[in-house]
Amino acid sequence: MILYDGKPEDTTGRLPREVRTYDYLDTLQIPYQRTDHERADNMEACNEIDAVLGVLICKNLFLCNRQKTKFYLLMMPGDKKFKTKELSSQINSARLSFAGEDAMLKYLDIEPGAVSIMGLMNDKDHDVTLLIDEDVLKDEYIGCHPCVCTSSLKLRTSDLIEKFLPATGHTYTTVHLVGED
């Protein structure tokens, strides 16, 4: 894996959602570094990507309430365990579960394995509430996917909070997740 600055020179063969992500970041003048890789479907592969980027990629979970009327994108450190009960009480939701693939495509234009804050640029009706674990906000950089699971980005946390989110019209709620038994 090689670390590149910005968008690929040749976008042939890349999905439109990935290219739109790069174009959106470029329009907002948000600098980023990128690496391309095979689909990362185990922790060893994720650790290799983290090492190339020099940052831990966030765990991004797309959740919904029981009625499937409220949707949440949760960003948390990859090394924390997710406990639904712990989060549910903080956001006043009786029960949370993972939202299905159809909802991912509908609201974020993302497929399983590529869930990322970048998908909020596709949520024009603001149907998704962003939740960020406080530990993610402490890091200078955030690692995420550009709406596909075969590339990863490294961006300044401040650029995501101060430029990207306002451009998408989204805000966020800080949550405190312990993730321990």
C-alpha positions as CSV (number, residue, x, y, z in Angstrom):
1,M,0.0,0.0,0.0
2,I,1.2,3.5,-0.9
3,L,0.1,6.8,0.8
4,Y,-1.1,9.4,-1.8
5,D,-2.0,13.0,-1.4
6,G,-5.6,13.7,-2.6
7,K,-7.6,12.3,-5.4
8,P,-6.3,9.6,-7.9
9,E,-5.1,11.1,-11.2
10,D,-7.0,8.4,-13.1
11,T,-10.4,7.5,-11.7
12,T,-11.1,4.8,-14.4
13,G,-12.8,1.8,-12.8
14,R,-13.7,3.6,-9.5
15,L,-17.3,3.8,-8.4
16,P,-19.0,7.1,-8.9
17,R,-19.7,7.4,-5.1
18,E,-15.9,7.3,-4.5
19,V,-15.1,9.9,-7.1
20,R,-17.9,12.1,-5.7
21,T,-16.3,11.9,-2.3
22,Y,-13.0,13.1,-3.6
23,D,-14.6,15.9,-5.6
24,Y,-16.6,17.0,-2.5
25,L,-13.6,17.2,-0.3
26,D,-11.6,19.0,-3.0
27,T,-14.5,21.6,-3.4
28,L,-14.4,22.2,0.4
29,Q,-10.6,22.5,0.2
30,I,-10.1,19.7,2.7
31,P,-6.7,18.1,2.3
32,Y,-6.5,14.4,2.7
33,Q,-4.2,11.4,2.2
34,R,-5.4,8.2,0.6
35,T,-4.4,4.6,0.3
36,D,-5.9,1.9,-1.9
37,H,-6.2,-1.6,-0.7
38,E,-8.1,-4.9,-1.0
39,R,-11.4,-5.2,0.8
40,A,-10.5,-5.2,4.5
41,D,-12.6,-7.8,6.2
42,N,-10.4,-8.8,9.2
43,M,-8.5,-7.0,11.9
44,E,-5.1,-7.8,10.4
45,A,-5.9,-6.1,7.2
46,C,-7.3,-3.1,9.1
47,N,-4.2,-2.9,11.2
48,E,-2.1,-2.8,8.0
49,I,-4.2,0.1,6.6
50,D,-3.9,1.9,10.0
51,A,-0.1,1.6,9.8
52,V,0.0,3.1,6.3
53,L,-2.2,6.0,7.2
54,G,-0.6,6.5,10.6
55,V,-4.0,6.7,12.2
56,L,-6.7,4.4,13.6
57,I,-9.7,4.1,11.3
58,C,-12.9,4.7,13.2
59,K,-15.5,2.0,13.7
60,N,-18.5,3.3,11.9
61,L,-21.9,1.7,12.7
62,F,-25.2,2.5,11.0
63,L,-28.0,2.0,13.5
64,C,-31.7,2.4,13.7
65,N,-34.4,2.3,16.3
66,R,-36.9,-0.6,16.5
67,Q,-39.5,1.1,14.3
68,K,-36.8,2.0,11.7
69,T,-37.9,5.6,11.8
70,K,-34.7,7.0,13.2
71,F,-31.2,6.4,11.8
72,Y,-27.8,7.0,13.5
73,L,-24.3,6.9,12.3
74,L,-22.0,6.1,15.2
75,M,-18.2,6.9,15.0
76,M,-16.2,5.2,17.7
77,P,-12.6,4.0,18.2
78,G,-12.0,0.7,16.5
79,D,-10.7,-0.9,19.7
80,K,-13.9,-0.2,21.8
81,K,-16.7,-2.8,22.1
82,F,-20.1,-1.5,21.1
83,K,-22.9,-1.9,23.7
84,T,-26.3,-1.0,22.5
85,K,-27.6,-0.5,26.0
86,E,-24.9,2.0,26.8
87,L,-25.7,4.1,23.8
88,S,-29.5,3.8,23.9
89,S,-29.7,5.4,27.3
90,Q,-27.6,8.4,26.1
91,I,-29.8,9.2,23.0
92,N,-33.1,8.2,24.6
93,S,-33.8,5.4,22.2
94,A,-35.5,2.3,23.7
95,R,-33.7,-0.2,21.4
96,L,-31.1,0.1,18.7
97,S,-30.1,-2.4,16.1
98,F,-28.0,-2.4,12.9
99,A,-29.8,-0.8,10.0
100,G,-30.0,-3.0,6.9
101,E,-28.2,-2.7,3.6
102,D,-31.3,-1.1,1.9
103,A,-31.2,1.8,4.5
104,M,-27.5,2.2,4.0
105,L,-27.9,2.7,0.3
106,K,-31.0,4.9,0.6
107,Y,-29.7,7.3,3.2
108,L,-25.9,7.3,2.7
109,D,-25.3,5.7,-0.7
110,I,-22.9,3.2,1.0
111,E,-22.7,-0.6,1.1
112,P,-21.8,-2.8,4.1
113,G,-18.1,-2.6,4.9
114,A,-17.8,1.0,3.6
115,V,-19.9,2.9,6.2
116,S,-18.3,6.3,6.8
117,I,-18.9,9.9,7.8
118,M,-18.4,10.7,4.1
119,G,-21.8,9.2,3.4
120,L,-23.4,12.2,5.1
121,M,-22.8,14.2,1.9
122,N,-25.5,11.9,0.3
123,D,-28.0,12.4,3.2
124,K,-29.7,15.5,1.6
125,D,-32.8,15.3,3.8
126,H,-30.8,14.9,7.1
127,D,-32.4,11.6,8.0
128,V,-29.3,10.4,9.8
129,T,-28.1,11.6,13.2
130,L,-24.3,11.6,13.7
131,L,-23.0,10.4,17.0
132,I,-19.3,10.6,17.8
133,D,-17.6,9.0,20.7
134,E,-15.6,11.6,22.7
135,D,-12.4,9.7,22.2
136,V,-12.6,10.1,18.4
137,L,-12.8,13.9,18.8
138,K,-9.5,13.9,20.8
139,D,-7.4,12.7,17.9
140,E,-5.9,15.1,15.4
141,Y,-6.8,12.9,12.5
142,I,-9.6,10.6,11.5
143,G,-9.4,7.6,9.2
144,C,-12.4,6.7,7.2
145,H,-13.5,5.2,3.8
146,P,-14.5,7.4,0.8
147,C,-17.8,5.6,0.5
148,V,-16.1,2.4,-0.7
149,C,-14.2,-0.3,1.3
150,T,-11.2,-0.5,-1.1
151,S,-9.7,2.9,-0.2
152,S,-9.1,4.7,3.1
153,L,-8.6,8.4,3.9
154,K,-6.7,10.3,6.6
155,L,-8.2,13.8,7.3
156,R,-7.9,16.3,10.1
157,T,-10.6,15.9,12.7
158,S,-11.0,19.7,12.7
159,D,-11.7,19.8,9.0
160,L,-14.4,17.2,9.3
161,I,-16.1,19.1,12.2
162,E,-15.6,22.7,11.0
163,K,-15.8,22.3,7.2
164,F,-17.3,18.9,6.1
165,L,-20.2,18.7,8.5
166,P,-21.4,22.3,8.0
167,A,-21.3,21.8,4.3
168,T,-23.5,18.7,4.6
169,G,-25.9,20.5,7.0
170,H,-25.2,17.9,9.7
171,T,-24.4,18.4,13.3
172,Y,-23.2,15.8,15.8
173,T,-23.9,14.6,19.3
174,T,-20.9,13.6,21.5
175,V,-21.4,10.3,23.3
176,H,-19.4,8.6,26.0
177,L,-18.8,4.9,25.4
178,V,-16.9,2.8,27.8
179,G,-17.2,-0.4,25.8
180,E,-16.3,-2.6,28.7
181,D,-18.2,-5.5,30.4
